[in-house]
């Protein structure tokens, strides 16, 4: 990453390491999750990564996260009235 290579992490990658530098690098950290349920993922398709994507339903646990305000949110879900980021990009 220091040399300009991108980093992609997903699902459990949010808490691979308990390290402040790692949280800064990926733009967030894990707080807790729920039992699996079905919910709607809303997609921001105004980014090259998500261009052409549409909203979709998923059955999975929900991750409560603390995310950086510097992230550009690509997808989110409604967690009891809170738009929780599900996918984002962040410059480091």
N, C-alpha and C positions, 0 to 999 in steps of 0.2 A: 504494500500500500504506500509506503514511503516513496517508492520509485514510480508511482503513478498507475499502479495496477488496481483494478477494481476489486471489491470484496462483495460476495453475495452470501447471505446467511438466511436461513428460514427455519420456521417452527422452533425446535429446541435450541437453535443457534442463538436465540435471544439471551439464554443464560448459560452458555458454554463455560464462561469464565466469570468469576466474581472479581472484577477489576474495573476501576473507574476509567482507565484509559480505553478499555474495550467498550464500555458503555458509550463513551464519547465517540469512538470510532463507528459504532453501528447505529448510534442515534437513539438508544433507548435501553430500558431494562425491564425484566420480568418481575411482576409482583405476585400474582397467583393465577390459577386457572379454575374453570368450572367443570362440571360434568358435561359430556358431549350433548349437543342439541343442534337443531337445524336453525340457521339464521341467514340473512341476506348480506352479501358483500356488495357494497356500492363502489363502483370503479370510476376514478377520475381518468377519462381517456384522452386528456389533453397533454399527454406526455408520450414520447416515442416508445417507451416500454409497454404502455397500456393502450396505445392507439388501436382502435378497432375492437377493444374488449367491451363487454356489456356486464351489467350487474348479474350476479348469480347467487344461488343458494348453496350452502355447504353444511355438512353435518360434522361438527368437530367441537372440541372444548373451546371456550373463549378465554383468551389471555388478557388479563388486566395488566397494562403496561404503563410505564412512565416514559414518555417520548420527548425528544428535543424539539423546541420550537423552530429549529433550523432545518428540520426534515421537510421535504416536499412529499406530502401524502399522496400515494397512488391509489389506495383503496382503504375503506373503513367499514365498520359495522356499528349498528346501534346497540349499545350495551346499556340497557335500562335508561335510555334518554341521553346517553353520552356517545358522541361519535368517536369510537376508539380506532386509531390507526391500525390497519392490518398489514399494509405494505407501504414502503416509502423509500426515497432515495435521499442521500445526504453527501455533500462534499466534505472531505476531510483534509 
